[in-house]
Amino acid sequence: MEETPAEIRRVALEMFATRGYDATSVRDIAAAVGIRGATMYHHFAAKEEILWDLTQTAILRLANSWAAAKEKLGPADPISRLSAFVRTDVAFHAEHRTEAVIVNAQLHRLSPEHRARAVEMRRALELELTTIVTDCLTTGQHAVPDVRVTVFAILQMTIAVSGWYDPTGPLSVEQIAGIYQDLAVKMLAPGP
């Protein structure tokens, strides 16, 4: 059944979010999916494999969202690219809150190989933002005390949306993305 791995992912994500990764067993996931524990191993070799699948999927989804936004933007000035990056990152973290929280909180539970791959994938996005911020600075119109710290501040700011955003709240994802875009641009003070 092709739908079984997708159901395993969905149930595992829900259980990891509500019970915690450590408190969720393969047997718990299998029972919630309606399959035997042994059947789980036809789809995932271990619980960590499910976490890796969720992690990889989330990071790829974010990377693909940014690639689509960048393509749609086309050639643009660095501030427009910064705005698009931040808006994309905020939208992802608001719309995929559970995945984002699990991925960010459970990265240390991955095997060393999977953790290294996840860090590498995340670093690619960090490099994209570093390039954008550096391009903003080369215009001579902006300045920051430290590029790396600025990049981390922007990334942490956008990631945090997954922890507090409430879809029933007064602001839409688009409105929050606009506010965060403005905040990120303001972090790049006018140049000398």
N, CA, C and O atoms as a DFTB+ gen file, in Angstrom:
768 C
 N C O
     1  1       0.830      -1.178       0.000
     2  2       0.000       0.000       0.000
     3  2       0.875       1.241       0.000
     4  3       1.668       1.448       0.919
     5  1       0.733       2.065      -1.026
     6  2       1.525       3.288      -1.121
     7  2       1.153       4.306      -0.060
     8  3       1.985       5.128       0.326
     9  1      -0.092       4.266       0.420
    10  2      -0.506       5.258       1.401
    11  2       0.039       4.964       2.797
    12  3       0.031       5.847       3.655
    13  1       0.514       3.736       3.041
    14  2       1.011       3.377       4.375
    15  2       2.202       4.231       4.804
    16  3       2.175       4.744       5.923
    17  1       3.246       4.421       3.994
    18  2       4.353       5.282       4.450
    19  2       3.898       6.713       4.750
    20  3       4.382       7.325       5.702
    21  1       2.991       7.240       3.965
    22  2       2.489       8.594       4.206
    23  2       1.707       8.640       5.519
    24  3       1.808       9.612       6.268
    25  1       0.940       7.605       5.796
    26  2       0.183       7.542       7.047
    27  2       1.136       7.379       8.238
    28  3       0.915       7.964       9.298
    29  1       2.180       6.595       8.059
    30  2       3.186       6.444       9.118
    31  2       3.818       7.801       9.420
    32  3       3.966       8.174      10.584
    33  1       4.189       8.536       8.380
    34  2       4.782       9.874       8.569
    35  2       3.814      10.799       9.309
    36  3       4.202      11.487      10.253
    37  1       2.558      10.812       8.875
    38  2       1.564      11.696       9.481
    39  2       1.367      11.371      10.960
    40  3       1.375      12.266      11.806
    41  1       1.190      10.090      11.263
    42  2       0.960       9.665      12.642
    43  2       2.202       9.925      13.490
    44  3       2.096      10.423      14.611
    45  1       3.372       9.593      12.963
    46  2       4.608       9.809      13.717
    47  2       4.800      11.287      14.019
    48  3       5.169      11.645      15.137
    49  1       4.556      12.145      13.043
    50  2       4.697      13.585      13.264
    51  2       3.765      14.047      14.382
    52  3       4.170      14.802      15.266
    53  1       2.526      13.592      14.337
    54  2       1.557      13.965      15.368
    55  2       1.997      13.453      16.744
    56  3       1.921      14.178      17.737
    57  1       2.454      12.210      16.792
    58  2       2.878      11.634      18.080
    59  2       4.161      12.293      18.598
    60  3       4.286      12.555      19.794
    61  1       5.098      12.557      17.711
    62  2       6.323      13.233      18.146
    63  2       5.991      14.614      18.714
    64  3       6.615      15.075      19.669
    65  1       4.995      15.261      18.105
    66  2       4.620      16.604      18.544
    67  2       3.867      16.584      19.873
    68  3       4.068      17.463      20.712
    69  1       3.004      15.591      20.071
    70  2       2.186      15.574      21.287
    71  2       2.842      14.817      22.442
    72  3       2.770      15.257      23.589
    73  1       3.479      13.685      22.148
    74  2       4.080      12.863      23.201
    75  2       5.562      13.139      23.391
    76  3       6.108      12.985      24.483
    77  1       6.202      13.554      22.293
    78  2       7.657      13.681      22.289
    79  2       8.283      12.499      21.563
    80  3       7.722      11.404      21.541
    81  1       9.416      12.722      20.987
    82  2      10.098      11.678      20.219
    83  2      10.451      10.492      21.111
    84  3      10.185       9.346      20.751
    85  1      11.043      10.756      22.263
    86  2      11.495       9.677      23.147
    87  2      10.341       8.853      23.698
    88  3      10.494       7.652      23.922
    89  1       9.206       9.467      23.916
    90  2       8.058       8.771      24.503
    91  2       7.209       8.035      23.467
    92  3       6.221       7.392      23.820
    93  1       7.584       8.125      22.210
    94  2       6.840       7.468      21.140
    95  2       7.630       6.259      20.657
    96  3       8.801       6.381      20.299
    97  1       6.995       5.106      20.646
    98  2       7.671       3.888      20.177
    99  2       7.192       3.523      18.772
   100  3       6.165       4.013      18.302
   101  1       7.948       2.662      18.123
   102  2       7.543       2.143      16.813
   103  2       6.219       1.403      16.969
   104  3       5.355       1.486      16.096
   105  1       6.060       0.693      18.056
   106  2       4.821      -0.047      18.316
   107  2       3.636       0.918      18.428
   108  3       2.552       0.634      17.918
   109  1       3.845       2.062      19.098
   110  2       2.776       3.069      19.224
   111  2       2.346       3.576      17.846
   112  3       1.157       3.683      17.548
   113  1       3.338       3.882      17.022
   114  2       3.052       4.393      15.672
   115  2       2.308       3.344      14.860
   116  3       1.306       3.642      14.210
   117  1       2.812       2.103      14.902
   118  2       2.178       1.017      14.145
   119  2       0.730       0.825      14.581
   120  3      -0.157       0.678      13.740
   121  1       0.489       0.824      15.876
   122  2      -0.879       0.630      16.375
   123  2      -1.799       1.753      15.895
   124  3      -2.935       1.496      15.497
   125  1      -1.317       2.986      15.932
   126  2      -2.135       4.120      15.492
   127  2      -2.413       4.072      13.989
   128  3      -3.461       4.525      13.528
   129  1      -1.470       3.523      13.237
   130  2      -1.662       3.394      11.780
   131  2      -2.568       2.211      11.464
   132  3      -3.217       2.178      10.419
   133  1      -2.608       1.232      12.383
   134  2      -3.437       0.049      12.161
   135  2      -2.675      -1.078      11.489
   136  3      -3.258      -1.891      10.771
   137  1      -1.365      -1.126      11.725
   138  2      -0.536      -2.205      11.176
   139  2       0.241      -2.855      12.327
   140  3       0.301      -2.315      13.431
   141  1       0.825      -4.005      12.054
   142  2       1.651      -4.666      13.065
   143  2       3.018      -3.989      13.125
   144  3       3.486      -3.416      12.142
   145  1       3.643      -4.065      14.283
   146  2       4.972      -3.470      14.463
   147  2       5.962      -3.967      13.434
   148  3       6.762      -3.192      12.910
   149  1       5.912      -5.268      13.139
   150  2       6.846      -5.834      12.163
   151  2       6.630      -5.256      10.771
   152  3       7.579      -5.131       9.997
   153  1       5.395      -4.904      10.449
   154  2       5.086      -4.326       9.138
   155  2       5.735      -2.956       8.976
   156  3       6.090      -2.555       7.867
   157  1       5.887      -2.242      10.088
   158  2       6.545      -0.914      10.043
   159  2       7.921      -1.012       9.411
   160  3       8.347      -0.127       8.669
   161  1       8.611      -2.106       9.720
   162  2       9.997      -2.242       9.261
   163  2      10.102      -2.499       7.752
   164  3      11.195      -2.456       7.188
   165  1       8.977      -2.762       7.112
   166  2       8.975      -2.843       5.648
   167  2       9.065      -1.452       5.035
   168  3       9.457      -1.299       3.878
   169  1       8.702      -0.446       5.811
   170  2       8.671       0.932       5.326
   171  2       9.804       1.785       5.902
   172  3      10.389       2.606       5.196
   173  1      10.106       1.589       7.174
   174  2      11.164       2.349       7.855
   175  2      11.952       1.391       8.739
   176  3      11.369       0.618       9.499
   177  1      13.267       1.443       8.638
   178  2      14.126       0.521       9.378
   179  2      14.109       0.779      10.883
   180  3      14.366      -0.130      11.672
   181  1      13.808       2.009      11.279
   182  2      13.819       2.367      12.697
   183  2      13.050       3.667      12.887
   184  3      12.716       4.353      11.921
   185  1      12.775       3.993      14.139
   186  2      12.085       5.252      14.451
   187  2      12.906       6.437      13.960
   188  3      12.348       7.417      13.468
   189  1      14.224       6.354      14.090
   190  2      15.097       7.440      13.630
   191  2      14.955       7.659      12.130
   192  3      15.083       8.788      11.657
   193  1      14.694       6.602      11.380
   194  2      14.486       6.728       9.929
   195  2      13.237       7.560       9.631
   196  3      13.208       8.318       8.662
   197  1      12.220       7.416      10.457
   198  2      11.007       8.225      10.278
   199  2      11.330       9.685      10.558
   200  3      10.930      10.573       9.806
   201  1      12.060       9.929      11.649
   202  2      12.451      11.302      11.982
   203  2      13.309      11.896      10.868
   204  3      13.133      13.060      10.506
   205  1      14.226      11.114      10.326
   206  2      15.066      11.592       9.222
   207  2      14.204      11.922       8.011
   208  3      14.406      12.951       7.365
   209  1      13.245      11.055       7.700
   210  2      12.357      11.305       6.564
   211  2      11.587      12.613       6.759
   212  3      11.467      13.410       5.829
   213  1      11.071      12.828       7.958
   214  2      10.345      14.072       8.253
   215  2      11.268      15.285       8.151
   216  3      10.887      16.325       7.616
   217  1      12.479      15.137       8.668
   218  2      13.457      16.226       8.645
   219  2      13.847      16.584       7.218
   220  3      13.797      17.746       6.814
   221  1      14.231      15.574       6.473
   222  2      14.656      15.789       5.081
   223  2      13.525      16.398       4.256
   224  3      13.751      17.316       3.468
   225  1      12.315      15.887       4.437
   226  2      11.166      16.400       3.690
   227  2      10.920      17.867       4.006
   228  3      10.680      18.666       3.101
   229  1      10.978      18.224       5.286
   230  2      10.733      19.610       5.687
   231  2      11.794      20.548       5.118
   232  3      11.465      21.611       4.592
   233  1      13.056      20.161       5.220
   234  2      14.129      21.032       4.719
   235  2      14.042      21.167       3.200
   236  3      14.228      22.257       2.658
   237  1      13.763      20.070       2.522
   238  2      13.607      20.135       1.058
   239  2      12.406      20.988       0.667
   240  3      12.463      21.731      -0.313
   241  1      11.328      20.886       1.423
   242  2      10.136      21.697       1.132
   243  2      10.466      23.186       1.257
   244  3      10.048      23.993       0.426
   245  1      11.213      23.539       2.293
   246  2      11.622      24.933       2.468
   247  2      12.551      25.367       1.338
   248  3      12.381      26.448       0.774
   249  1      13.529      24.531       1.007
   250  2      14.465      24.864      -0.078
   251  2      13.729      25.024      -1.402
   252  3      14.031      25.936      -2.172
   253  1      12.773      24.152      -1.671
   254  2      12.000      24.239      -2.915
   255  2      11.113      25.480      -2.933
   256  3      10.921      26.093      -3.983
   257  1      10.573      25.851      -1.770
   258  2       9.770      27.077      -1.689
   259  2      10.620      28.289      -2.027
   260  3      10.190      29.180      -2.758
   261  1      11.849      28.312      -1.478
   262  2      12.744      29.429      -1.760
   263  2      13.150      29.431      -3.234
   264  3      13.204      30.493      -3.854
   265  1      13.436      28.265      -3.798
   266  2      13.818      28.190      -5.211
   267  2      12.688      28.722      -6.100
   268  3      12.942      29.447      -7.062
   269  1      11.451      28.365      -5.780
   270  2      10.301      28.849      -6.563
   271  2      10.142      30.357      -6.405
   272  3       9.879      31.056      -7.383
   273  1      10.300      30.865      -5.187
   274  2      10.177      32.311      -4.954
   275  2      11.278      33.068      -5.683
   276  3      11.036      34.130      -6.257
   277  1      12.485      32.519      -5.659
   278  2      13.619      33.160      -6.324
   279  2      13.415      33.185      -7.837
   280  3      13.713      34.182      -8.495
   281  1      12.910      32.091      -8.376
   282  2      12.651      32.035      -9.821
   283  2      11.564      33.032     -10.215
   284  3      11.678      33.714     -11.233
   285  1      10.520      33.112      -9.411
   286  2       9.434      34.045      -9.684
   287  2       9.921      35.492      -9.601
   288  3       9.480      36.347     -10.369
   289  1      10.824      35.757      -8.675
   290  2      11.368      37.098      -8.478
   291  2      12.234      37.524      -9.659
   292  3      12.230      38.687     -10.063
   293  1      12.977      36.560     -10.205
   294  2      13.882      36.868     -11.315
   295  2      15.018      37.763     -10.865
   296  3      15.304      37.851      -9.671
   297  1      15.678      38.437     -11.818
   298  2      16.767      39.336     -11.428
   299  2      16.188      40.475     -10.587
   300  3      15.262      41.168     -11.009
   301  1      16.740      40.650      -9.417
   302  2      16.206      41.681      -8.526
   303  2      17.330      42.246      -7.682
   304  3      18.387      41.634      -7.528
   305  1      17.082      43.422      -7.141
   306  2      18.062      44.044      -6.264
   307  2      18.154      43.229      -4.969
   308  3      17.232      42.480      -4.645
   309  1      19.257      43.369      -4.228
   310  2      19.450      42.561      -3.026
   311  2      18.364      42.733      -1.963
   312  3      18.001      41.758      -1.306
   313  1      17.846      43.926      -1.778
   314  2      16.801      44.126      -0.764
   315  2      15.526      43.381      -1.154
   316  3      14.846      42.823      -0.293
   317  1      15.201      43.371      -2.435
   318  2      14.033      42.608      -2.886
   319  2      14.247      41.118      -2.660
   320  3      13.313      40.403      -2.297
   321  1      15.482      40.644      -2.873
   322  2      15.794      39.231      -2.626
   323  2      15.717      38.918      -1.136
   324  3      15.211      37.865      -0.747
   325  1      16.221      39.833      -0.296
   326  2      16.125      39.642       1.150
   327  2      14.660      39.561       1.564
   328  3      14.274      38.679       2.331
   329  1      13.858      40.468       1.064
   330  2      12.430      40.477       1.392
   331  2      11.765      39.168       0.977
   332  3      10.987      38.597       1.740
   333  1      12.066      38.696      -0.219
   334  2      11.472      37.444      -0.709
   335  2      11.924      36.254       0.129
   336  3      11.126      35.369       0.436
   337  1      13.198      36.234       0.497
   338  2      13.715      35.135       1.318
   339  2      12.985      35.100       2.662
   340  3      12.509      34.048       3.090
   341  1      12.901      36.241       3.314
   342  2      12.270      36.309       4.634
   343  2      10.797      35.938       4.541
   344  3      10.292      35.193       5.381
   345  1      10.110      36.442       3.542
   346  2       8.687      36.128       3.380
   347  2       8.485      34.623       3.171
   348  3       7.563      34.030       3.731
   349  1       9.348      34.020       2.367
   350  2       9.262      32.579       2.109
   351  2       9.521      31.786       3.376
   352  3       8.802      30.834       3.679
   353  1      10.546      32.177       4.113
   354  2      10.920      31.477       5.344
   355  2       9.818      31.595       6.394
   356  3       9.485      30.610       7.054
   357  1       9.258      32.771       6.553
   358  2       8.182      32.978       7.519
   359  2       6.953      32.154       7.117
   360  3       6.353      31.483       7.957
   361  1       6.587      32.205       5.851
   362  2       5.418      31.452       5.389
   363  2       5.601      29.959       5.644
   364  3       4.677      29.285       6.100
   365  1       6.793      29.444       5.349
   366  2       7.038      28.023       5.600
   367  2       6.865      27.696       7.081
   368  3       6.174      26.740       7.434
   369  1       7.488      28.482       7.936
   370  2       7.453      28.180       9.371
   371  2       6.068      28.392       9.981
   372  3       5.748      27.777      10.999
   373  1       5.251      29.238       9.389
   374  2       3.880      29.412       9.860
   375  2       2.970      28.294       9.344
   376  3       2.128      27.785      10.083
   377  1       3.140      27.920       8.096
   378  2       2.260      26.933       7.473
   379  2       2.638      25.492       7.805
   380  3       1.811      24.589       7.686
   381  1       3.874      25.278       8.218
   382  2       4.355      23.921       8.550
   383  2       4.928      23.923       9.961
   384  3       6.035      23.444      10.207
   385  1       4.143      24.474      10.876
   386  2       4.613      24.668      12.250
   387  2       5.086      23.378      12.910
   388  3       6.175      23.329      13.482
   389  1       4.271      22.346      12.828
   390  2       4.606      21.112      13.540
   391  2       5.898      20.520      13.012
   392  3       6.775      20.158      13.796
   393  1       6.032      20.414      11.694
   394  2       7.277      19.881      11.126
   395  2       8.476      20.719      11.548
   396  3       9.517      20.184      11.927
   397  1       8.320      22.030      11.479
   398  2       9.432      22.921      11.814
   399  2       9.856      22.754      13.266
   400  3      11.050      22.696      13.562
   401  1       8.888      22.677      14.173
   402  2       9.211      22.516      15.591
   403  2       9.907      21.179      15.829
   404  3      10.921      21.122      16.524
   405  1       9.369      20.109      15.257
   406  2       9.967      18.777      15.439
   407  2      11.381      18.748      14.867
   408  3      12.309      18.291      15.534
   409  1      11.549      19.229      13.647
   410  2      12.865      19.209      13.003
   411  2      13.875      20.005      13.820
   412  3      14.983      19.526      14.065
   413  1      13.517      21.187      14.236
   414  2      14.463      22.022      14.970
   415  2      14.746      21.487      16.367
   416  3      15.867      21.615      16.861
   417  1      13.743      20.887      17.012
   418  2      13.932      20.407      18.378
   419  2      14.579      19.020      18.445
   420  3      15.216      18.685      19.444
   421  1      14.422      18.225      17.404
   422  2      14.890      16.834      17.478
   423  2      16.097      16.544      16.587
   424  3      16.444      15.381      16.383
   425  1      16.723      17.556      16.071
   426  2      17.882      17.357      15.193
   427  2      18.952      16.503      15.881
   428  3      19.604      15.684      15.234
   429  1      19.129      16.689      17.163
   430  2      20.137      15.942      17.913
   431  2      19.794      14.459      18.058
   432  3      20.654      13.669      18.448
   433  1      18.557      14.066      17.753
   434  2      18.146      12.658      17.835
   435  2      18.505      11.877      16.565
   436  3      18.429      10.649      16.546
   437  1      18.890      12.585      15.520
   438  2      19.263      11.915      14.279
   439  2      20.608      11.216      14.434
   440  3      21.432      11.602      15.262
   441  1      20.814      10.191      13.632
   442  2      22.117       9.525      13.609
   443  2      23.163      10.543      13.162
   444  3      22.809      11.529      12.516
   445  1      24.439      10.335      13.488
   446  2      25.467      11.294      13.060
   447  2      25.449      11.554      11.553
   448  3      25.638      12.689      11.116
   449  1      25.222      10.514      10.767
   450  2      25.170      10.668       9.306
   451  2      23.998      11.547       8.876
   452  3      24.162      12.468       8.076
   453  1      22.827      11.255       9.410
   454  2      21.641      12.042       9.045
   455  2      21.727      13.465       9.581
   456  3      21.326      14.411       8.903
   457  1      22.243      13.619      10.783
   458  2      22.394      14.963      11.356
   459  2      23.337      15.796      10.488
   460  3      23.069      16.966      10.214
   461  1      24.447      15.182      10.058
   462  2      25.398      15.900       9.204
   463  2      24.736      16.314       7.895
   464  3      24.960      17.421       7.407
   465  1      23.933      15.441       7.335
   466  2      23.240      15.764       6.085
   467  2      22.214      16.882       6.306
   468  3      22.093      17.781       5.475
   469  1      21.484      16.831       7.411
   470  2      20.500      17.878       7.714
   471  2      21.190      19.218       7.907
   472  3      20.722      20.240       7.406
   473  1      22.298      19.214       8.631
   474  2      23.052      20.455       8.851
   475  2      23.558      21.002       7.527
   476  3      23.527      22.211       7.297
   477  1      24.021      20.118       6.659
   478  2      24.494      20.537       5.329
   479  2      23.363      21.166       4.517
   480  3      23.560      22.184       3.854
   481  1      22.190      20.562       4.572
   482  2      21.039      21.092       3.837
   483  2      20.633      22.457       4.392
   484  3      20.320      23.373       3.631
   485  1      20.639      22.590       5.714
   486  2      20.298      23.867       6.330
   487  2      21.363      24.917       6.025
   488  3      21.056      26.095       5.842
   489  1      22.609      24.475       5.975
   490  2      23.706      25.400       5.686
   491  2      23.574      25.986       4.282
   492  3      23.967      27.129       4.047
   493  1      23.024      25.210       3.349
   494  2      22.815      25.719       1.989
   495  2      21.862      26.913       2.015
   496  3      22.076      27.894       1.303
   497  1      20.816      26.833       2.830
   498  2      19.880      27.963       2.960
   499  2      20.552      29.136       3.667
   500  3      20.340      30.292       3.302
   501  1      21.355      28.835       4.674
   502  2      22.109      29.884       5.373
   503  2      23.040      30.605       4.396
   504  3      23.174      31.828       4.446
   505  1      23.679      29.843       3.510
   506  2      24.574      30.432       2.512
   507  2      23.809      31.339       1.555
   508  3      24.304      32.395       1.162
   509  1      22.605      30.925       1.183
   510  2      21.760      31.769       0.316
   511  2      21.525      33.125       0.977
   512  3      21.682      34.169       0.345
   513  1      21.147      33.096       2.256
   514  2      20.884      34.341       2.968
   515  2      22.167      35.143       3.163
   516  3      22.145      36.370       3.069
   517  1      23.266      34.478       3.427
   518  2      24.555      35.167       3.578
   519  2      24.913      35.908       2.299
   520  3      25.377      37.047       2.346
   521  1      24.699      35.268       1.166
   522  2      24.972      35.894      -0.126
   523  2      24.087      37.125      -0.317
   524  3      24.549      38.165      -0.787
   525  1      22.829      36.997       0.047
   526  2      21.902      38.124      -0.110
   527  2      22.332      39.298       0.770
   528  3      22.392      40.436       0.304
   529  1      22.631      39.022       2.040
   530  2      23.045      40.096       2.947
   531  2      24.344      40.727       2.460
   532  3      24.490      41.949       2.490
   533  1      25.278      39.909       2.017
   534  2      26.550      40.428       1.490
   535  2      26.312      41.301       0.263
   536  3      26.945      42.346       0.112
   537  1      25.407      40.880      -0.608
   538  2      25.072      41.683      -1.788
   539  2      24.455      43.023      -1.385
   540  3      24.708      44.047      -2.021
   541  1      23.642      43.008      -0.322
   542  2      23.077      44.271       0.185
   543  2      24.200      45.206       0.631
   544  3      24.153      46.407       0.368
   545  1      25.193      44.663       1.296
   546  2      26.298      45.478       1.801
   547  2      27.165      46.026       0.673
   548  3      27.672      47.144       0.769
   549  1      27.340      45.251      -0.393
   550  2      28.202      45.702      -1.491
   551  2      27.603      46.871      -2.263
   552  3      28.306      47.534      -3.025
   553  1      26.316      47.129      -2.073
   554  2      25.724      48.301      -2.727
   555  2      26.220      49.593      -2.077
   556  3      26.104      50.671      -2.659
   557  1      26.772      49.477      -0.865
   558  2      27.230      50.653      -0.140
   559  2      26.100      51.402       0.551
   560  3      26.333      52.427       1.193
   561  1      24.888      50.901       0.425
   562  2      23.730      51.570       1.023
   563  2      23.345      50.985       2.379
   564  3      22.465      51.512       3.060
   565  1      24.004      49.899       2.766
   566  2      23.639      49.212       4.003
   567  2      24.892      48.811       4.765
   568  3      25.973      48.681       4.190
   569  1      24.728      48.619       6.066
   570  2      25.833      48.181       6.912
   571  2      25.283      47.319       8.045
   572  3      24.163      47.527       8.511
   573  1      26.080      46.357       8.476
   574  2      25.749      45.538       9.648
   575  2      27.026      45.371      10.460
   576  3      28.123      45.426       9.904
   577  1      26.896      45.167      11.770
   578  2      28.092      44.993      12.586
   579  2      28.842      43.701      12.246
   580  3      30.071      43.657      12.309
   581  1      28.084      42.635      11.879
   582  2      28.694      41.346      11.559
   583  2      27.728      40.570      10.663
   584  3      26.570      40.369      11.030
   585  1      28.192      40.140       9.506
   586  2      27.326      39.454       8.543
   587  2      26.787      38.157       9.120
   588  3      25.586      37.897       9.051
   589  1      27.663      37.345       9.688
   590  2      27.240      36.029      10.203
   591  2      26.192      36.179      11.315
   592  3      25.187      35.468      11.318
   593  1      26.421      37.088      12.242
   594  2      25.463      37.297      13.329
   595  2      24.139      37.819      12.772
   596  3      23.075      37.416      13.242
   597  1      24.186      38.691      11.799
   598  2      22.968      39.216      11.180
   599  2      22.185      38.096      10.507
   600  3      20.965      38.014      10.650
   601  1      22.881      37.238       9.775
   602  2      22.227      36.102       9.112
   603  2      21.570      35.195      10.145
   604  3      20.418      34.797       9.976
   605  1      22.296      34.864      11.218
   606  2      21.719      34.011      12.259
   607  2      20.521      34.684      12.923
   608  3      19.535      34.018      13.239
   609  1      20.596      35.999      13.137
   610  2      19.488      36.719      13.762
   611  2      18.241      36.645      12.882
   612  3      17.138      36.423      13.382
   613  1      18.413      36.828      11.586
   614  2      17.270      36.758      10.663
   615  2      16.694      35.341      10.648
   616  3      15.478      35.162      10.717
   617  1      17.566      34.336      10.558
   618  2      17.093      32.950      10.524
   619  2      16.369      32.567      11.815
   620  3      15.304      31.951      11.765
   621  1      16.930      32.924      12.958
   622  2      16.288      32.597      14.230
   623  2      14.945      33.307      14.363
   624  3      13.985      32.752      14.898
   625  1      14.894      34.521      13.876
   626  2      13.659      35.295      13.921
   627  2      12.560      34.583      13.116
   628  3      11.423      34.475      13.575
   629  1      12.901      34.107      11.928
   630  2      11.890      33.461      11.085
   631  2      11.523      32.076      11.609
   632  3      10.355      31.691      11.565
   633  1      12.492      31.333      12.098
   634  2      12.236      29.997      12.640
   635  2      11.279      30.079      13.826
   636  3      10.416      29.218      13.995
   637  1      11.437      31.118      14.646
   638  2      10.621      31.261      15.860
   639  2       9.128      31.365      15.563
   640  3       8.309      31.098      16.443
   641  1       8.763      31.743      14.354
   642  2       7.348      31.848      13.988
   643  2       6.640      30.518      14.233
   644  3       5.482      30.502      14.653
   645  1       7.321      29.408      13.977
   646  2       6.694      28.096      14.150
   647  2       6.299      27.835      15.590
   648  3       5.408      27.024      15.843
   649  1       6.935      28.498      16.533
   650  2       6.629      28.282      17.933
   651  2       5.473      29.100      18.470
   652  3       4.878      28.733      19.484
   653  1       5.139      30.206      17.810
   654  2       4.098      31.060      18.367
   655  2       2.927      31.344      17.424
   656  3       1.862      31.762      17.879
   657  1       3.104      31.127      16.128
   658  2       2.033      31.489      15.192
   659  2       0.769      30.673      15.461
   660  3       0.831      29.465      15.688
   661  1      -0.363      31.347      15.432
   662  2      -1.666      30.723      15.621
   663  2      -2.547      31.107      14.433
   664  3      -2.871      32.282      14.259
   665  1      -2.935      30.132      13.619
   666  2      -3.748      30.461      12.439
   667  2      -5.086      31.095      12.771
   668  3      -5.713      31.697      11.900
   669  1      -5.539      30.972      14.016
   670  2      -6.803      31.615      14.403
   671  2      -6.566      33.013      14.971
   672  3      -7.513      33.690      15.368
   673  1      -5.308      33.444      15.010
   674  2      -4.962      34.758      15.538
   675  2      -5.376      35.885      14.612
   676  3      -5.929      35.638      13.541
   677  1      -5.113      37.115      15.013
   678  2      -5.592      38.278      14.263
   679  2      -4.828      38.569      12.968
   680  3      -5.333      39.291      12.108
   681  1      -3.614      38.015      12.817
   682  2      -2.813      38.304      11.622
   683  2      -2.699      37.083      10.718
   684  3      -2.544      35.956      11.187
   685  1      -2.778      37.328       9.428
   686  2      -2.595      36.250       8.454
   687  2      -1.100      35.963       8.285
   688  3      -0.254      36.741       8.727
   689  1      -0.797      34.863       7.654
   690  2       0.593      34.524       7.355
   691  2       1.213      35.636       6.507
   692  3       2.352      36.044       6.736
   693  1       0.462      36.110       5.545
   694  2       0.957      37.173       4.657
   695  2       1.283      38.450       5.445
   696  3       2.296      39.098       5.183
   697  1       0.438      38.804       6.392
   698  2       0.690      39.996       7.200
   699  2       1.935      39.824       8.077
   700  3       2.755      40.735       8.196
   701  1       2.059      38.657       8.680
   702  2       3.232      38.396       9.516
   703  2       4.490      38.391       8.663
   704  3       5.514      38.938       9.071
   705  1       4.428      37.780       7.485
   706  2       5.581      37.764       6.576
   707  2       5.981      39.188       6.207
   708  3       7.170      39.495       6.119
   709  1       4.999      40.057       5.991
   710  2       5.297      41.456       5.674
   711  2       5.975      42.179       6.824
   712  3       6.901      42.961       6.607
   713  1       5.524      41.926       8.039
   714  2       6.145      42.546       9.219
   715  2       7.587      42.056       9.365
   716  3       8.499      42.849       9.601
   717  1       7.781      40.759       9.222
   718  2       9.125      40.198       9.358
   719  2      10.052      40.686       8.250
   720  3      11.240      40.911       8.481
   721  1       9.512      40.846       7.062
   722  2      10.289      41.396       5.952
   723  2      10.785      42.790       6.322
   724  3      11.961      43.100       6.138
   725  1       9.897      43.625       6.839
   726  2      10.277      44.977       7.236
   727  2      11.334      44.960       8.342
   728  3      12.283      45.743       8.314
   729  1      11.161      44.062       9.316
   730  2      12.138      43.959      10.403
   731  2      13.518      43.555       9.876
   732  3      14.537      44.111      10.286
   733  1      13.535      42.583       8.967
   734  2      14.815      42.127       8.420
   735  2      15.510      43.234       7.647
   736  3      16.720      43.416       7.780
   737  1      14.765      43.972       6.845
   738  2      15.349      45.069       6.070
   739  2      15.891      46.129       7.017
   740  3      16.956      46.692       6.762
   741  1      15.182      46.413       8.105
   742  2      15.633      47.414       9.076
   743  2      16.892      46.974       9.819
   744  3      17.623      47.809      10.354
   745  1      17.147      45.667       9.854
   746  2      18.384      45.194      10.481
   747  2      19.615      45.642       9.713
   748  3      20.709      45.739      10.271
   749  1      19.427      45.913       8.427
   750  2      20.520      46.412       7.597
   751  2      20.470      47.935       7.632
   752  3      19.784      48.575       6.836
   753  1      21.210      48.485       8.566
   754  2      21.190      49.939       8.754
   755  2      21.691      50.643       7.516
   756  3      22.429      50.059       6.722
   757  1      21.293      51.908       7.341
   758  2      21.847      52.667       6.215
   759  2      23.370      52.695       6.297
   760  3      23.947      52.853       7.374
   761  1      23.999      52.541       5.155
   762  2      25.467      52.507       5.101
   763  2      26.086      53.840       5.449
   764  3      25.389      54.839       5.623
   765  1      27.424      53.845       5.550
   766  2      28.129      55.086       5.929
   767  2      27.946      56.185       4.906
   768  3      28.473      57.284       5.079
